[in-house]
Amino acid sequence: MLAYFIRRIFSVIVMLLVISLVTFGIFFLFPKMIGTDPALYFVGKQSDPIAIEGIRQKMGLDDPILVQFGKFVVGLVAGRTYANGPDVTQCAAPCFGYSFKTEQEVWPLLLDWLPVTLSLALGAVVLWVIGGVATGVISALKRGTVLDRSAMGIALAGVSLPIYFTGMLVIAVFSDQLGWFGRPDATFAEDPGRWFNGMILPWVSLAFLYAAMYARLTRATMLEVLNEDYIRTARAKGLTEPVVIGKHAMRSTMTPILTVLGLDLGALMGGAVLTEYTFSLHGLGYSAVRAISEHDLPVILGITLISAFFVVAANLIVDLMYAVIDPRVRLS
């Protein structure tokens, strides 16, 4: 198990380096290929040629792309110094560079946006896993009944309706009309109660979409597992139905759910763009869209790498949890 863990860690590091190289090349090499100077994004199109050349020298934009990438990787680990004659700027590790628009370090900006995205993703994942898996299991056990058809009908609606529609709907009904819930306009540190009340609608809106998908997946997987030979053997031995379902069937059912959960949670950690925009949550997703519209390449690069890290890390955790969820993985 230790050797497998070490191999997976090594593969994760290599994968992140490859993703970093590809992303860095796209963001800083492609503009030059289409005749756009990245330095213009930093100083503005109306700046004089001397200022533009100074930025090129300070940021190292005239260096070959591999040299720029090498300095970027070193900056992530040990920090980086940007210098153009007497103009010297120190960027502490991990250095993702400076925003072209605000001229602030990217890493502190990411740290400001990350808690918003994490609170949205983690709160929603609790709701959709509990609601979606429970609904799927009940539907599988009550196959063909009114309850089953009703649950799958609601799940189909949840999958079909876009998040911006359900988000605007719950805001109009439960916030503007009924006044039961507020808007997410406070942080946890400022007012925990107000923060929790403001996050309920974003959590429910995002969870409704994913819970619908997880309910359908759980139902299909549970129906397949219930027809396995070992389930019939467990029943033939006289085990009670709760033991058969909870101890034996659920273990196999959770394997594909865990796989999808790792991908979904990892992706959401990088920003739930539509949900954040609908509820004006200034997280990674919201900031990514704004950075794209402003051509703020270092911010886009930083958010992309953070998103990639969460996806890769989530998949690593899922792989390690397989042996806990499914005994057949341990035997293999």
C-alpha positions in Angstrom: 0.0 0.0 0.0 2.9 2.4 0.8 4.6 1.7 -2.5 1.3 2.3 -4.3 0.8 5.6 -2.4 4.4 6.7 -3.3 3.8 5.9 -7.0 0.5 7.8 -7.0 2.1 10.8 -5.3 4.9 10.8 -8.0 2.3 10.5 -10.8 0.4 13.5 -9.3 3.5 15.6 -9.2 4.3 14.8 -12.9 0.7 15.4 -13.9 0.7 18.8 -12.2 4.0 19.8 -13.9 2.6 18.8 -17.3 -0.6 20.7 -16.7 1.4 23.7 -15.6 3.6 23.6 -18.7 0.6 23.3 -21.1 -1.4 26.0 -19.3 1.6 28.3 -19.1 2.4 27.8 -22.7 -1.2 28.5 -23.8 -1.5 31.7 -21.7 1.9 33.3 -22.5 2.9 31.8 -25.9 -0.4 31.9 -27.7 -0.8 35.7 -27.4 2.5 36.1 -29.1 1.5 33.7 -31.9 -1.5 35.9 -32.7 0.5 39.1 -32.6 -0.5 40.3 -29.1 2.2 41.4 -26.6 1.3 40.1 -23.0 3.1 43.2 -21.7 0.3 45.4 -23.1 -2.2 43.7 -20.7 -0.1 44.9 -17.8 0.7 48.5 -18.8 -2.3 49.2 -21.0 -2.5 49.8 -24.8 -1.9 53.5 -24.5 1.5 53.2 -22.7 4.7 54.4 -24.3 7.2 51.9 -25.8 9.7 52.5 -23.0 7.2 51.4 -20.3 6.2 48.3 -22.4 9.9 47.3 -22.8 10.5 47.8 -19.1 7.7 45.4 -18.3 9.0 42.9 -20.7 12.4 43.0 -19.1 11.1 43.0 -15.5 8.7 40.1 -16.1 11.1 38.2 -18.3 8.6 38.1 -21.2 11.4 38.2 -23.8 12.9 34.9 -22.5 12.2 31.6 -24.3 9.0 30.0 -23.1 10.8 27.1 -21.3 13.0 29.6 -19.5 9.9 31.5 -18.4 8.3 28.3 -17.2 11.4 27.3 -15.3 11.4 30.6 -13.5 7.7 30.2 -12.8 8.2 26.7 -11.2 11.1 28.0 -9.1 9.0 30.9 -8.0 6.2 28.5 -6.8 8.7 26.8 -4.5 11.2 29.5 -3.5 9.7 32.8 -4.5 10.9 35.1 -7.3 12.5 38.5 -7.8 11.3 40.7 -10.7 14.0 43.2 -11.6 14.6 45.8 -14.3 17.6 47.9 -13.3 16.8 49.6 -10.0 13.2 48.6 -10.2 13.1 45.4 -8.1 10.0 43.6 -6.8 10.1 40.5 -4.5 7.3 37.9 -4.8 7.2 35.5 -1.9 6.6 31.8 -2.4 4.3 30.4 -3.8 4.7 33.1 -6.4 2.0 33.0 -9.2 3.1 36.4 -10.4 1.2 39.7 -10.3 -2.2 40.6 -11.5 -2.1 42.6 -14.8 -5.0 44.7 -13.6 -4.5 45.3 -9.9 -0.7 44.7 -9.8 -1.3 42.6 -6.6 0.3 39.2 -6.0 -1.9 36.5 -7.3 -1.5 34.1 -4.4 -3.0 36.4 -1.7 -5.9 37.0 -4.1 -6.5 33.3 -4.5 -6.4 32.9 -0.7 -9.2 35.6 -0.4 -11.4 33.8 -3.0 -10.7 30.2 -2.0 -12.8 30.2 1.3 -15.9 31.3 -0.6 -15.6 28.5 -3.1 -14.7 25.9 -0.4 -17.7 26.9 1.8 -20.0 26.7 -1.2 -18.7 23.3 -2.5 -18.4 21.6 0.9 -21.8 22.7 2.1 -23.5 21.6 -1.2 -21.7 18.2 -1.3 -23.0 17.3 2.2 -26.6 18.0 1.0 -26.4 16.3 -2.4 -24.6 13.1 -1.1 -27.1 12.6 1.7 -30.1 13.5 -0.3 -29.1 12.0 -3.6 -27.8 8.6 -2.3 -30.7 8.2 0.1 -33.2 8.9 -2.7 -31.5 6.5 -5.0 -31.4 3.7 -2.5 -35.1 4.2 -1.6 -36.1 4.3 -5.2 -34.2 1.1 -6.0 -35.8 -0.7 -3.0 -39.2 0.6 -4.0 -38.7 0.0 -7.7 -41.8 0.5 -9.8 -43.8 2.2 -7.1 -45.3 5.7 -7.1 -42.5 6.8 -4.8 -39.9 5.5 -7.3 -41.5 7.3 -10.2 -42.0 10.5 -8.3 -38.4 10.6 -7.1 -36.9 9.9 -10.5 -39.2 12.5 -12.1 -37.9 15.1 -9.6 -34.4 13.9 -10.3 -34.9 14.3 -14.1 -36.2 17.9 -13.5 -33.1 18.6 -11.3 -30.8 17.4 -14.1 -32.6 19.3 -16.8 -33.0 22.7 -15.1 -29.9 24.9 -15.3 -28.4 26.2 -12.1 -29.0 29.9 -13.0 -32.7 29.2 -13.4 -33.1 27.4 -10.1 -30.9 29.9 -8.4 -32.9 32.9 -9.6 -36.1 31.1 -8.8 -35.2 30.4 -5.1 -33.9 33.9 -4.7 -37.2 35.4 -6.0 -39.4 33.1 -3.9 -37.6 32.4 -0.7 -35.5 35.6 -0.4 -37.4 38.4 -2.1 -41.0 37.3 -1.6 -41.1 35.2 1.6 -38.0 36.7 3.2 -37.0 33.4 4.8 -33.4 33.5 3.7 -31.0 36.4 3.1 -28.3 37.0 0.5 -24.7 35.8 1.0 -23.4 39.2 2.0 -21.4 38.3 5.2 -18.4 36.2 5.9 -18.2 33.5 8.6 -15.8 35.6 10.7 -18.1 38.7 10.6 -21.4 37.0 11.5 -21.6 33.2 11.5 -25.4 33.2 11.8 -25.9 35.6 8.9 -23.3 33.8 6.8 -25.1 30.5 7.3 -28.5 32.0 6.5 -27.1 33.6 3.4 -25.5 30.3 2.1 -28.5 28.1 2.4 -30.0 29.1 -1.0 -26.7 28.7 -2.9 -26.1 25.3 -1.2 -29.6 24.0 -2.0 -29.5 25.3 -5.6 -26.2 23.6 -6.3 -27.0 20.5 -4.3 -30.4 20.1 -6.2 -28.6 19.7 -9.5 -26.0 17.2 -8.3 -28.4 15.3 -6.0 -30.6 14.6 -9.0 -27.6 13.0 -10.8 -26.5 11.0 -7.8 -30.0 9.7 -7.2 -30.2 8.3 -10.7 -26.7 6.9 -10.5 -27.3 5.3 -7.1 -30.6 3.8 -8.2 -29.1 2.2 -11.3 -26.1 0.9 -9.4 -28.1 -0.5 -6.5 -30.5 -2.3 -8.8 -27.5 -4.0 -10.5 -25.9 -4.9 -7.2 -29.1 -6.4 -5.7 -29.0 -9.0 -8.5 -25.4 -10.1 -7.7 -24.9 -13.7 -6.5 -23.3 -12.6 -3.2 -26.4 -10.6 -2.3 -28.6 -13.7 -2.9 -26.2 -15.7 -0.8 -26.4 -13.2 2.1 -30.2 -13.4 2.0 -30.1 -17.2 1.9 -27.9 -17.3 5.0 -30.8 -15.5 6.9 -29.2 -12.1 7.2 -31.8 -9.3 7.8 -32.6 -6.9 4.9 -31.0 -3.9 6.7 -27.7 -5.9 7.1 -27.8 -7.0 3.4 -28.4 -3.5 2.1 -26.3 -1.5 4.6 -23.3 -3.8 5.0 -23.0 -5.6 1.6 -25.0 -3.8 -1.1 -24.0 -0.3 -0.2 -20.3 -1.0 -0.3 -20.4 -2.0 -3.9 -22.9 0.7 -4.7 -20.6 3.4 -3.3 -17.7 2.6 -5.5 -18.9 4.4 -8.7 -20.5 7.1 -6.6 -17.2 7.7 -4.9 -15.5 8.0 -8.3 -17.9 10.6 -9.5 -17.8 12.4 -6.2 -14.1 12.8 -6.4 -14.3 14.4 -9.9 -17.3 16.6 -9.0 -15.9 17.9 -5.7 -12.5 18.5 -7.2 -14.0 20.4 -10.1 -16.2 22.5 -7.7 -13.2 23.3 -5.6 -11.9 25.2 -8.6 -15.0 27.3 -8.7 -18.7 26.8 -9.3 -18.9 29.5 -12.0 -22.7 29.7 -12.6 -23.6 29.4 -8.9 -21.1 32.0 -7.8 -22.3 34.4 -10.5 -26.0 33.8 -9.8 -25.6 34.5 -6.1 -22.8 37.1 -6.4 -20.3 35.0 -4.5 -16.8 36.3 -5.2 -15.1 32.9 -5.3 -12.7 31.3 -7.7 -15.3 30.8 -10.4 -16.6 34.3 -10.3 -13.1 35.7 -10.3 -12.0 33.5 -13.2 -14.8 34.9 -15.4 -13.8 38.4 -14.5 -10.1 37.7 -15.1 -10.9 36.3 -18.5 -12.9 39.3 -19.5 -10.0 41.5 -18.4 -7.2 39.4 -20.0 -5.6 39.0 -16.6 -3.3 36.1 -17.5 -1.5 35.5 -14.2 -4.9 35.3 -12.3 -6.3 32.9 -14.9 -3.2 30.8 -14.7 -3.3 30.7 -10.9 -7.0 29.7 -10.8 -6.4 27.1 -13.5 -3.5 25.5 -11.6 -5.5 25.6 -8.3 -8.4 23.9 -10.0 -6.2 21.2 -11.5 -4.6 20.6 -8.1 -8.0 20.0 -6.5 -9.1 17.6 -9.2 -5.9 15.6 -9.1 -5.8 15.5 -5.3 -9.5 14.5 -5.2 -8.8 11.6 -7.5 -5.8 10.5 -5.4 -8.0 10.4 -2.3 -10.7 8.5 -4.1 -8.1 5.8 -5.3 -6.9 5.4 -1.7 -10.4 5.1 -0.4 -11.4 2.3 -2.7 -9.8 -0.3 -0.5 -11.9 1.0 2.5 -15.2 1.0 0.6 -14.9 -2.2 -1.4 -13.3 -5.3 0.0 -12.8 -6.7 -3.5 -10.2 -4.0 -4.1 -8.2 -5.1 -1.1 -8.2 -8.8 -2.3 -7.0 -7.7 -5.7 
